[in-house]
C-alpha cells in the first residue's frame, strides 16, 4: 500500500512538472514525510530522519522529472536560452550550499522553513503586480545581473534546503519579467536540474558523516524504493500532461499555480 500510494502521487508530480514546473518537491516532501513518520515508530531512525529522507529523495526524483519535462517543452518551443544561462550555473552553486546546510539542521527546522517559505510565496504572488495578470503587449525584459547572480545562488540554496526544485522562485521571477505562465513554468524545469543534481549528490555524500543506519535500500538519505515508485508514477503523469502544454489560459494557469501552493501548505502544516 505504501508504494502503491507513492506511485499514484508520483503521477501527480509528473503532471505538476510539465504544467507548473514543480519537479515534485511540493508533492513528495509532505507526502513522504507523513508516510515515513506514520509507518515507523517515533524512536526508529527512519522516522527521526523522515524530513531529511523526504527532501533528499525529492531532489533525486526531480532529476528524472525535470529532464523529461524539459525535453517536452523544448520540443514545444517554449524554452528561451538567455533566461536559462548563466542563471542555472549560479543556482547550482547555491544548491550545494543549501544541501550542506540541510544535513546539519533538524528535520523540524526544515519543516518550519518549508511552511514559512510557502506562506511568503503565496502572499507575494497574490499581492505583487505581474503574477496573476500579464499585461498585454509588454515586451519581456531580461534578468538583471543581480537577479542572475545573487538571485540564482539564493534560489539554489533555498530550493535544495527545502527540496522543492526552485520553481516556486523561478516562476514568479520570470513571470514578473513579462513571460506567460506557459513560458515561465517551462523554464522552471531546466532550472530545477542543477538543484536536483547538486542536491542529490551532496545529500548522498554528506549522509556518510552521520552514524544513522537507515537500511539496505538507502544511499545516503535517498530512499531507493520510494524513488523507484515515484518515478514510475511520474512517467505516466508526464505522458498524460504533455498534450496540455500551452493550452491552459494564462490567468487560469496562474490561479491554479497559487491554489496548488495553498493545498501543499495546508498539508505540511497539519501536525
N, C-alpha and C positions, 0 to 999 in steps of 0.2 A: 504493500500500500504506500509505503514511504516513497519508493522510487517511481511508482505509477503517478503519484501526485506531482513529483518533481518533473516528470516528463510532460504532464499536462501544462504545468506552469512554464516549462521550457518553451512550449509552443507560443505562449503569450510573450515571452522575451523575444522570440523571432519576429513576431508581428510588431512589437514595440520598436525593435531595432530598425526595421525597414521604414515604418511610418512615422516614428517620432525620434529616432536617433538614440533611443535608450539601448545601450549594449546589453542590458539585462540586470544591472545592479539594483535598480529601483524595484524590481520584482524579486530577484533572487535573494538579496540580503535580508529583507524582512521575513520572507518565506523560510529560507534555510535556517535562519536564527531561531524561528519559532519551532520548526520541526526538530532541530537538534536538542533544544532545551526541553521539549516535551517528551522526546523518546529516550532521554538519558537522565539519570539521577543527578541531583544537584552537586554531588561530590565526584561525579565522573569527569575525567579530563576533557572529554569531548564537549560536555555541557559547559564546563568552565571556559573553554576556548571557543564557544559557539560563534561569537561575533567575529573573531579573527578568522575562523574557518569560513563563515559566510562571505566575508569580504574577499578573502583570498580566492575562494572557488568562483566567486562572481567575476573577478578580474580574468580568470582563466577562461570562463565561458565567453567572456566579452571578445576574446581573440577570434574565436570562430564566428560569432555573430557579426562583429564589425567587418571582418574580411569578406564574408559572403554578401552582406548588405551593401558594402562599398562597391563591390563588383556590379550589383544590381543597379545602383544609382549611376555608376559610370556608364553602363550600357544605356540608361535612360537619358544621359547627357546632363545630369544635374550638378556635377562637380565643377567647381571653379578653382583653378590651381592656386591663384595668389592668396586665397583665404586659407589654404592648407599648409603652405610652407612660406616662411620658416616657423609659423606658429606651432606646427606639430613637433618640431625639434625642441622648442622651449617647454612644451607640455611634457615631453619625455624626461627632461631634466627634473621637472617638478615631480613627476611620478615616482622617481627613485627616492626623493626626499620624503614624499608622503607615505610610501610603503615602509621606510625605515622608522618613521615616527609612529605609524600604526602598530607595529610589532611591539613597541616598548611601552604602550599605554594599555589600560584595562579595556575590556570589551564594553563596559558601561560608558566609559568616556567616549568611545566611538559611536555608541548608540545615541547618546545625547547630542553629540556633534551632528550626527545624521539628522535628527529631529530638528535641531536649530537651523541647520542649513536649508532643509526643505521649507521650513516656515518663512525664512527670509526670502527665498527664491520665489515662492508663491506670491508674497506681498509685492515684491519687486515687479513681477510680471503683470500683476493687476494694476499697479499704480503708475509705473513708468510708461511714458508715451512710446509708441513704436512697436509694442509687442502684440497687443490684441488687434490693433488696426494698422494696416500698412497703407501709407499714403500713396495714392495712385500717381504715377508719373515721376516719382522721385528716383534719381539715379543712385544706385547703391554706392556707398563710399568705401574706400579701402581702410583696413585696420591701421591705426597709428603705430609708431614704433613702441610706445609704452604698452599699448594693448597687446602687441605681439610678444614682446619680451617678458615684462613683469606679469602681464596678464596670463601668458602661456605657462610660466612657472607656477603661478598661483593656481591656475586651473588644474595642472598636473598634480600638484601637491594635495589639494583638497579632494580631487576626484579619487586618487588612489588611496588616500587616508580613509575615505568613506566607501570605496569600492563601487562607485557609481559611473565611471566612464567619462565623465566630463560634459556629457550632452546637456545637463541641466545648467551649465555655464556657457557653453559654446553656442547653443541655440538662441538664448536671449541676446547674447553679444552680437551674433551675426544678424539676428532679427532687427536689432537697433541700427545696424549698418544699412538697412533697407532691403534685405533679401526676403523673399517669400518664405513661408513656413516650409514648403516643399524643399527649397534650396537649403535653408538653414538646417533642417533635420537630416538632409542628405549629407551635408558636410560634417555633421556630428559623428558619423560612423568612422571615416578615416582618421578623424581627430581623436577618436577613442582608442585607436590601435596602439599609439605609444604608451598610453596609460595602462592598457591591458597587458602588453608585453613586458614593460618595465616593472609593473606592479607584480605580475605573476612570478617573474624570475627573482625579484627581491624577496617576496614572501617565502618562496621555496628555499632560498639561500639562508635567510636570517632565522628561519624556524629551527635551523640546526643548532643555534645557540640556546634554544630552550630545552629543558630537561623533560618536557611533557611528551609522553608516548601516546600518540593518537591511534595507532594501529597500522596494519599492513597496507591498507588501501589509501594511505595518505602520503603525499610528497610535500613535506613542509606542512603548511596549513591547508593545502589543496586536497579536498576530498575527491578522489578519482572516480568513485562510483556515482557520486552526485553529479560530477562534471559530465559523465557519460550520459546519464539520464536526461539532464538538462539540455545537452547538445542534440540528442536525438529529437527531443521535442522542438527545439529551436529551428532545426532544419525544416520541419513540417510547417512551422509558423511563418518562416521566411517565404516559403513557396506560396502559402495562402495569401500573404500580404502583398507580394510583388505586383499583381495586376492593379493594385490601388495606388501605386506610385503616381503622384501628380494629379490625382483625380478628386482629392478632398478639397472643398472650398477653403480658401485661406483663413477666413475668420473662424470657421468651424474647427479647422485644424488647430488653431491657437487655443481655443477654449477647451478642446478635448485634451490637449497637452497639459493645461493647468489642472483640469479635472483629474487626470491620472496622478499628478503630483499630490493632490489633496488626498486621494484614496490611499496612496502609499504612506503619507504622513499619519493618517489615522491608524493604519495597520501597525506601524512600527511604534506608535505612541502608547498603544494599549499594553500594559504590563502583564 
